[in-house]
Amino acid sequence: MFNIVILGAGLSGLSAGAKLIRDGFTVTILEKSNSVGGLASSFTKDNYKFDFGPHIFFGKKIIPELRKYFNGEDVLVKNDNLRQAIYIKNDVFKYPFQLKEVLSKMGKRKLPLVFRDILLESIKSKKNRSGGEQSLEEWVKRKIGRTLFDYIELDTYVNKLYGISASEISSDWGKQRLKPLVNLSLWKSLNRNFNPFVRERRAHTFYCPKGIGDIANHLSDYIVKNSGNILTGSIVESIKVANNRVINIGIREKGKLKSVPADFFISSLKITDLIHMIEPKIDDMVLDSGKNLRYRNLIIVYLIINKSKVLDHCLMYCSIKKTIFKRITDFRHFSGELMPENETILAVEICTNSEHGIWNYEDKKIFEKLIDQLEGIGIINRKDVLHYFTVRIPGVYPVYFLNYGKHLKVILDYLEKIENLVSVGRGGLYQHDNMPTAIASGFTVADLIKQHGENNIGEVSKTIYGDRLNKYKNKV
């Protein structure tokens, strides 16, 4: 029997494990924490249920496949009330942006500048076809022009998220995360409104009424009930490699060291951590590339509010310089089962580096700074806050800085030589995944293992890494 060990019980690891078991493989999942799901898990505190920030499920196509592992339960429920907004220029805009709304709030004097930009950028894009890497700022301005770029204060938001400007971020991030910007394209907008053959595609949204962690919990239950193993509290410390194959991994479990062999290993650990676990020590060039890849940390401040609802939208991005937070979520829109009837949960998110002062602030100091800003823009009153607490999560967001791909390629080229190991998922492939993408990646790995089998197993990582490195090359 082909034995597979999966490192990490996030959504990519769990979905891979569930599908592999369904296909007849033997699976063991090792997870360092005491619960499954990673960032897509939920936790209970007092009479409240919390997610680690907002998790809106957009992947309608993948739901039928997921339901095979849900034991007939309707875990993901359609919820078309999960509307988003963005706060800019001291005003609230719908998100994704609507061109008509943005232009009406900009004022007539700026309209000629918008049309001038569109003409100039279309001319520039035809002339400039160099193969060099394009920054996020350049990519967005090609889409919507300088005037709209400045108006929506995208550079402010990017600085909050990554700590650097849009001119220092790769356009890869925009191609993955800013697809809604096409709504601000004049030509796209005209085509949608006046072309009778174009249908507006509505993205239906889904959520788990008992918290988004239900997805991971059901995948975990399926694995365990079908003879798979999930060992929580298992910390991977070493990965021993010989003749381009992993021989075994060393884990610490309840304080004791243990060796775990297998035929094939799937890692969803951070790729920068993975390379440091490999023994014997790998090339310094690969380790140096790992040092160049970097992540941003996340602080979530949870506020229990003495109101049944605070925001008119489920979440609001905040793209103004006078606030330190990037997003606010009102969980009342997600599910009434998460909190008492006349209260709601707000989650306020701040991104930072470990060396940044706010990461080391006491909870009270962070709260006082936030509450002043939230009151200042008219979101809440201090008197309505019943309780608060903070959660700090290191290494949440991979930073798509310019030329990050060169460093990632060095690492993936090295890892590809290890034929019975593949690195997957958000951390494992250094990509800003959403939930459906993470789940789909797990299913894909399982399909590739089944397809190639023991005799050609090295093709699994070759395919996965090739897809990652070429992910944005043909996107404009």
C-alpha positions as CSV (number, residue, x, y, z in Angstrom):
1,M,0.0,0.0,0.0
2,F,1.4,3.4,-1.0
3,N,1.8,5.4,2.3
4,I,1.5,9.2,2.2
5,V,2.4,11.6,5.0
6,I,1.0,15.2,4.8
7,L,2.7,18.0,6.8
8,G,0.1,20.5,7.9
9,A,-3.7,20.2,8.4
10,G,-4.8,23.4,6.6
11,L,-7.3,23.2,3.8
12,S,-4.9,22.1,1.1
13,G,-3.5,19.3,3.3
14,L,-6.9,18.2,4.4
15,S,-8.4,18.2,0.9
16,A,-5.5,16.3,-0.5
17,G,-5.8,13.8,2.4
18,A,-9.5,13.3,2.0
19,K,-9.3,12.7,-1.8
20,L,-6.3,10.3,-1.4
21,I,-8.1,8.2,1.1
22,R,-11.1,8.1,-1.2
23,D,-8.8,6.9,-3.9
24,G,-7.5,4.1,-1.7
25,F,-4.2,5.5,-0.3
26,T,-3.0,5.3,3.3
27,V,-2.7,8.8,4.8
28,T,-1.3,10.3,7.9
29,I,-1.5,14.1,8.5
30,L,0.8,15.8,11.0
31,E,-0.3,19.2,12.5
32,K,1.7,21.2,15.0
33,S,-1.3,22.9,16.6
34,N,-4.1,21.2,18.5
35,S,-6.8,21.9,15.9
36,V,-7.2,21.6,12.1
37,G,-7.9,24.2,9.4
38,G,-5.1,26.8,9.9
39,L,-6.3,30.3,9.0
40,A,-9.6,28.7,7.8
41,S,-10.5,27.5,11.3
42,S,-12.9,28.8,13.9
43,F,-12.6,29.0,17.7
44,T,-15.0,29.5,20.6
45,K,-14.6,32.0,23.4
46,D,-17.3,32.5,26.0
47,N,-20.6,32.6,24.1
48,Y,-19.1,33.6,20.8
49,K,-17.7,31.8,17.7
50,F,-14.8,33.5,15.8
51,D,-13.1,33.1,12.5
52,F,-9.6,34.4,11.8
53,G,-10.9,37.3,9.8
54,P,-13.5,37.2,7.0
55,H,-13.8,34.0,4.9
56,I,-16.2,34.4,2.0
57,F,-16.5,31.3,-0.1
58,F,-16.8,32.1,-3.8
59,G,-15.9,28.7,-5.3
60,K,-19.3,27.5,-6.5
61,K,-17.7,25.0,-9.0
62,I,-15.8,23.2,-6.3
63,I,-18.7,22.7,-3.9
64,P,-20.1,19.6,-5.5
65,E,-16.7,17.9,-5.1
66,L,-16.4,19.1,-1.5
67,R,-19.9,17.7,-0.6
68,K,-18.6,14.2,-1.2
69,Y,-16.8,14.6,2.1
70,F,-19.6,16.3,4.1
71,N,-21.6,13.2,5.0
72,G,-24.7,14.7,3.4
73,E,-24.7,17.8,5.5
74,D,-25.3,21.2,4.0
75,V,-22.1,22.7,5.4
76,L,-21.7,25.6,2.9
77,V,-24.9,27.7,2.6
78,K,-25.5,30.3,-0.1
79,N,-25.5,33.8,1.4
80,D,-25.8,36.6,-1.1
81,N,-25.9,39.2,1.7
82,L,-22.1,39.2,1.9
83,R,-21.6,42.5,0.1
84,Q,-18.3,44.3,0.5
85,A,-17.3,48.0,0.6
86,I,-14.2,50.2,0.7
87,Y,-13.7,53.4,2.6
88,I,-11.9,56.1,0.6
89,K,-12.1,59.9,0.5
90,N,-14.1,59.8,3.7
91,D,-16.9,58.0,1.9
92,V,-18.1,54.4,1.5
93,F,-18.0,52.8,-2.0
94,K,-19.3,49.4,-3.2
95,Y,-16.6,46.8,-3.8
96,P,-16.0,45.6,-6.4
97,F,-16.0,49.2,-7.7
98,Q,-18.8,50.4,-9.9
99,L,-17.6,52.9,-12.5
100,K,-20.8,54.9,-12.4
101,E,-20.6,55.4,-8.6
102,V,-16.9,56.3,-8.6
103,L,-17.3,58.8,-11.4
104,S,-20.3,60.4,-9.8
105,K,-18.4,60.9,-6.5
106,M,-15.2,62.1,-8.2
107,G,-16.9,65.2,-9.6
108,K,-17.2,66.5,-13.1
109,R,-13.9,68.4,-13.1
110,K,-11.9,65.2,-13.0
111,L,-13.8,63.4,-15.7
112,P,-11.7,64.8,-18.6
113,L,-8.6,63.6,-16.7
114,V,-10.0,60.0,-16.5
115,F,-10.7,59.9,-20.3
116,R,-7.3,61.5,-21.0
117,D,-5.6,58.7,-18.9
118,I,-7.5,56.0,-20.7
119,L,-6.3,57.3,-24.1
120,L,-2.7,57.8,-23.0
121,E,-2.4,54.4,-21.3
122,S,-3.9,52.6,-24.3
123,I,-1.2,54.2,-26.5
124,K,1.6,53.5,-24.0
125,S,0.5,49.8,-23.6
126,K,0.9,49.3,-27.4
127,K,4.4,50.9,-27.4
128,N,5.8,49.3,-24.2
129,R,6.0,45.6,-24.8
130,S,9.3,45.0,-22.9
131,G,9.6,41.6,-21.2
132,G,10.6,43.1,-17.9
133,E,8.7,42.6,-14.7
134,Q,5.8,45.1,-14.3
135,S,5.0,46.7,-11.0
136,L,1.5,46.7,-9.5
137,E,1.3,50.4,-10.0
138,E,2.2,50.2,-13.7
139,W,-0.3,47.3,-14.2
140,V,-3.2,49.1,-12.5
141,K,-2.5,52.4,-14.3
142,R,-2.6,50.4,-17.6
143,K,-6.0,49.2,-16.6
144,I,-7.7,52.4,-15.3
145,G,-5.2,55.3,-15.6
146,R,-3.4,57.5,-13.1
147,T,-6.4,59.6,-12.0
148,L,-8.5,56.6,-10.9
149,F,-5.4,54.9,-9.4
150,D,-4.8,58.0,-7.2
151,Y,-8.5,58.5,-6.4
152,I,-9.0,55.0,-5.0
153,E,-5.9,55.3,-2.9
154,L,-4.6,51.9,-3.8
155,D,-1.1,52.8,-2.8
156,T,-2.3,53.5,0.7
157,Y,-4.0,50.1,1.0
158,V,-1.0,48.3,-0.4
159,N,1.3,50.0,2.1
160,K,-1.1,48.9,4.9
161,L,-1.0,45.3,3.6
162,Y,2.6,44.9,2.7
163,G,4.5,47.8,4.2
164,I,5.8,48.9,0.8
165,S,4.3,50.9,-2.1
166,A,2.5,49.7,-5.2
167,S,5.6,50.6,-7.2
168,E,7.6,47.9,-5.3
169,I,5.0,45.1,-5.6
170,S,4.8,42.7,-8.6
171,S,1.8,42.9,-10.9
172,D,1.3,39.2,-10.0
173,W,-0.5,40.3,-6.9
174,G,-2.9,42.5,-8.9
175,K,-3.5,39.7,-11.4
176,Q,-4.5,37.4,-8.5
177,R,-6.2,39.7,-6.1
178,L,-7.5,42.8,-8.0
179,K,-9.6,41.2,-10.7
180,P,-12.6,43.5,-9.7
181,L,-10.6,46.5,-11.0
182,V,-11.9,45.6,-14.5
183,N,-15.1,47.2,-13.3
184,L,-13.4,50.6,-13.5
185,S,-12.3,50.1,-17.1
186,L,-14.3,52.4,-19.3
187,W,-14.3,49.9,-22.2
188,K,-15.4,47.0,-20.0
189,S,-18.1,49.1,-18.5
190,L,-19.5,50.2,-21.8
191,N,-19.4,46.7,-23.1
192,R,-21.3,45.4,-20.1
193,N,-24.0,48.0,-20.4
194,F,-24.5,48.3,-24.2
195,N,-23.5,44.9,-25.6
196,P,-26.6,42.7,-25.6
197,F,-24.5,39.5,-25.9
198,V,-22.6,40.2,-22.6
199,R,-24.2,38.8,-19.5
200,E,-23.3,40.1,-16.1
201,R,-21.7,37.2,-14.2
202,R,-22.8,37.2,-10.6
203,A,-20.5,35.6,-8.1
204,H,-22.6,33.8,-5.5
205,T,-21.2,33.7,-2.1
206,F,-21.3,30.9,0.5
207,Y,-20.6,30.6,4.2
208,C,-20.8,28.0,7.0
209,P,-23.4,29.2,9.5
210,K,-21.5,27.6,12.4
211,G,-18.2,29.2,11.4
212,I,-15.9,28.7,8.4
213,G,-14.0,26.1,10.4
214,D,-16.8,23.6,9.6
215,I,-15.1,22.9,6.2
216,A,-11.9,21.7,7.8
217,N,-13.8,19.9,10.6
218,H,-15.8,17.9,8.1
219,L,-12.8,17.0,5.9
220,S,-11.0,16.0,9.1
221,D,-13.9,13.8,10.2
222,Y,-14.0,12.1,6.8
223,I,-10.3,11.3,7.0
224,V,-10.5,9.8,10.5
225,K,-13.7,7.9,9.8
226,N,-12.1,6.3,6.8
227,S,-9.0,5.0,8.6
228,G,-6.8,8.0,8.1
229,N,-4.7,9.5,10.9
230,I,-4.5,13.1,12.0
231,L,-1.9,13.7,14.6
232,T,-2.2,17.1,16.2
233,G,0.6,18.5,18.4
234,S,3.2,17.0,16.0
235,I,6.0,19.4,15.3
236,V,8.2,18.6,12.2
237,E,11.8,19.2,13.1
238,S,13.8,17.5,10.3
239,I,13.4,16.0,6.8
240,K,16.1,13.5,6.0
241,V,17.0,13.2,2.3
242,A,19.3,10.7,0.6
243,N,19.7,10.0,-3.1
244,N,17.1,12.6,-4.0
245,R,14.4,11.0,-1.8
246,V,13.0,11.7,1.6
247,I,13.9,8.8,3.8
248,N,11.9,9.9,6.9
249,I,10.9,13.0,8.8
250,G,11.7,13.7,12.5
251,I,8.9,15.0,14.6
252,R,8.5,16.1,18.2
253,E,5.3,14.7,19.7
254,K,4.5,15.4,23.4
255,G,8.1,16.2,24.0
256,K,9.5,13.1,22.4
257,L,11.4,12.7,19.2
258,K,9.9,10.3,16.6
259,S,10.9,9.2,13.1
260,V,8.1,8.9,10.5
261,P,8.8,7.0,7.2
262,A,6.5,7.1,4.1
263,D,6.5,6.5,0.4
264,F,5.5,10.1,-0.4
265,F,5.4,13.4,1.5
266,I,3.1,16.4,0.9
267,S,4.2,19.6,2.7
268,S,1.9,22.6,3.2
269,L,4.4,24.2,5.6
270,K,5.9,27.6,4.8
271,I,8.4,26.9,2.0
272,T,10.9,29.1,3.9
273,D,10.6,26.8,6.9
274,L,10.7,23.6,4.9
275,I,14.1,24.3,3.3
276,H,15.6,24.8,6.7
277,M,14.4,21.4,7.9
278,I,16.1,19.4,5.2
279,E,19.1,17.3,6.2
280,P,21.8,17.3,5.2
281,K,21.9,21.1,5.0
282,I,21.1,22.3,1.5
283,D,23.0,24.8,-0.7
284,D,23.5,28.3,0.7
285,M,22.2,29.8,-2.5
286,V,18.8,28.1,-1.9
287,L,18.8,29.2,1.8
288,D,19.7,32.8,0.8
289,S,16.7,32.8,-1.6
290,G,14.5,31.7,1.3
291,K,15.8,34.6,3.4
292,N,14.8,37.0,0.6
293,L,11.2,35.8,0.6
294,R,9.2,37.6,3.3
295,Y,5.8,37.6,4.9
296,R,3.6,40.1,6.7
297,N,2.1,39.4,10.1
298,L,-1.5,40.0,11.1
299,I,-3.1,41.4,14.3
300,I,-6.8,40.9,14.6
301,V,-8.6,42.9,17.2
302,Y,-12.0,41.4,18.0
303,L,-14.7,43.8,19.4
304,I,-17.9,42.6,20.9
305,I,-20.4,45.4,20.1
306,N,-23.7,46.0,21.9
307,K,-25.6,46.3,18.7
308,S,-27.2,43.8,16.3
309,K,-25.3,45.3,13.4
310,V,-22.6,48.0,12.8
311,L,-21.8,48.0,9.1
312,D,-24.1,48.0,6.2
313,H,-21.7,45.6,4.5
314,C,-20.2,42.4,5.7
315,L,-16.7,43.9,5.5
316,M,-15.2,47.2,4.6
317,Y,-11.6,47.8,3.3
318,C,-10.1,51.0,4.7
319,S,-7.8,52.8,2.2
320,I,-7.1,56.1,4.0
321,K,-3.8,57.1,5.6
322,K,-5.2,58.3,9.0
323,T,-6.1,54.7,10.1
324,I,-3.7,51.8,10.8
325,F,-6.2,49.0,10.0
326,K,-6.8,47.6,6.5
327,R,-10.2,46.0,6.9
328,I,-13.2,45.7,9.3
329,T,-15.6,42.8,9.3
330,D,-19.1,42.7,10.8
331,F,-19.9,39.0,11.4
332,R,-23.6,39.6,11.8
333,H,-23.9,39.5,8.0
334,F,-22.2,36.1,8.0
335,S,-24.3,34.2,10.5
336,G,-26.5,34.9,13.4
337,E,-25.3,31.7,15.1
338,L,-21.9,33.2,15.9
339,M,-23.1,35.6,18.6
340,P,-26.1,36.5,20.8
341,E,-29.1,38.1,19.0
342,N,-28.6,41.8,20.0
343,E,-24.8,41.9,19.6
344,T,-22.3,41.6,16.9
345,I,-18.6,40.7,16.4
346,L,-16.3,43.2,14.7
347,A,-12.8,42.0,13.5
348,V,-10.4,44.8,12.8
349,E,-7.2,43.8,11.0
350,I,-3.7,45.4,11.1
351,C,-0.7,44.1,9.1
352,T,2.8,44.6,10.5
353,N,6.3,43.3,10.5
354,S,7.7,41.5,13.6
355,E,10.1,44.3,14.2
356,H,7.4,46.9,13.9
357,G,6.5,48.5,17.3
358,I,2.7,47.7,17.2
359,W,3.4,43.9,17.0
360,N,4.8,44.2,20.5
361,Y,2.1,46.6,21.9
362,E,0.0,45.5,24.8
363,D,-3.6,44.8,23.9
364,K,-4.9,47.8,25.7
365,K,-2.6,50.1,23.8
366,I,-3.7,48.7,20.4
367,F,-7.3,49.0,21.4
368,E,-7.0,52.6,22.5
369,K,-5.4,53.5,19.2
370,L,-8.0,51.7,17.2
371,I,-11.0,52.9,19.1
372,D,-10.0,56.5,18.5
373,Q,-9.7,55.9,14.8
374,L,-13.0,54.0,14.6
375,E,-14.8,56.8,16.4
376,G,-13.0,59.3,14.2
377,I,-14.5,57.9,11.0
378,G,-17.9,57.3,12.6
379,I,-17.9,53.5,12.7
380,I,-18.6,52.9,16.5
381,N,-18.8,54.6,19.8
382,R,-16.5,53.5,22.6
383,K,-19.5,53.0,24.9
384,D,-20.9,50.2,22.6
385,V,-17.8,48.0,23.1
386,L,-18.6,45.2,25.6
387,H,-15.4,43.3,25.3
388,Y,-12.3,43.1,23.2
389,F,-9.2,40.9,22.7
390,T,-6.4,40.5,20.1
391,V,-5.0,37.6,18.2
392,R,-1.5,37.8,16.6
393,I,-0.7,35.6,13.6
394,P,2.8,35.6,12.2
395,G,3.6,35.1,8.5
396,V,0.1,35.4,7.1
397,Y,0.7,37.2,3.8
398,P,3.5,36.3,1.3
399,V,4.9,39.6,-0.1
400,Y,4.9,39.7,-3.9
401,F,7.7,42.2,-4.1
402,L,9.4,42.9,-7.4
403,N,11.5,39.9,-8.5
404,Y,10.2,37.6,-5.8
405,G,9.7,35.0,-8.5
406,K,13.5,34.7,-9.1
407,H,14.0,33.7,-5.5
408,L,11.0,31.3,-5.5
409,K,12.3,29.6,-8.7
410,V,15.6,28.9,-7.0
411,I,13.9,27.1,-4.2
412,L,11.4,25.2,-6.4
413,D,14.1,24.1,-8.8
414,Y,16.0,22.6,-5.8
415,L,12.9,21.0,-4.3
416,E,11.9,19.5,-7.6
417,K,15.0,17.2,-7.4
418,I,13.5,15.5,-4.4
419,E,11.2,13.1,-6.2
420,N,8.9,12.0,-3.3
421,L,8.2,15.4,-1.8
422,V,5.9,18.1,-3.0
423,S,5.3,21.5,-1.4
424,V,1.7,22.8,-1.8
425,G,-0.8,25.4,-0.6
426,R,-0.6,29.0,0.5
427,G,2.6,28.8,2.5
428,G,4.1,25.9,0.5
429,L,4.0,27.7,-2.8
430,Y,4.3,31.3,-1.5
431,Q,1.0,32.4,-2.9
432,H,-1.9,34.5,-1.6
433,D,-4.6,31.8,-1.9
434,N,-8.2,32.0,-1.1
435,M,-10.1,28.9,0.3
436,P,-11.4,27.4,-3.0
437,T,-7.9,27.7,-4.5
438,A,-6.3,26.0,-1.5
439,I,-8.9,23.2,-1.6
440,A,-8.5,22.8,-5.4
441,S,-4.7,22.6,-5.0
442,G,-5.1,19.7,-2.6
443,F,-7.5,17.9,-4.9
444,T,-5.0,18.5,-7.8
445,V,-2.1,17.0,-5.9
446,A,-4.2,13.9,-5.0
447,D,-5.2,13.5,-8.7
448,L,-1.6,13.7,-9.8
449,I,-0.4,11.1,-7.3
450,K,-3.1,8.7,-8.5
451,Q,-2.3,9.5,-12.1
452,H,1.5,9.0,-11.9
453,G,1.7,6.3,-9.2
454,E,4.9,5.0,-7.6
455,N,6.9,4.5,-10.9
456,N,6.6,8.2,-12.1
457,I,6.0,10.0,-8.8
458,G,8.6,12.7,-9.5
459,E,6.1,14.2,-12.1
460,V,3.9,15.4,-9.3
461,S,6.2,18.2,-8.0
462,K,7.4,19.0,-11.6
463,T,3.8,19.7,-12.6
464,I,2.9,21.6,-9.4
465,Y,6.0,23.8,-9.4
466,G,5.7,24.5,-13.2
467,D,2.1,25.6,-12.8
468,R,3.1,28.0,-9.9
469,L,6.1,29.6,-11.7
470,N,4.0,30.1,-14.9
471,K,0.8,31.1,-13.0
472,Y,0.7,34.8,-14.1
473,K,2.7,34.7,-17.3
474,N,-0.2,34.7,-19.7
475,K,-2.4,37.1,-17.7
476,V,-2.6,40.7,-18.7
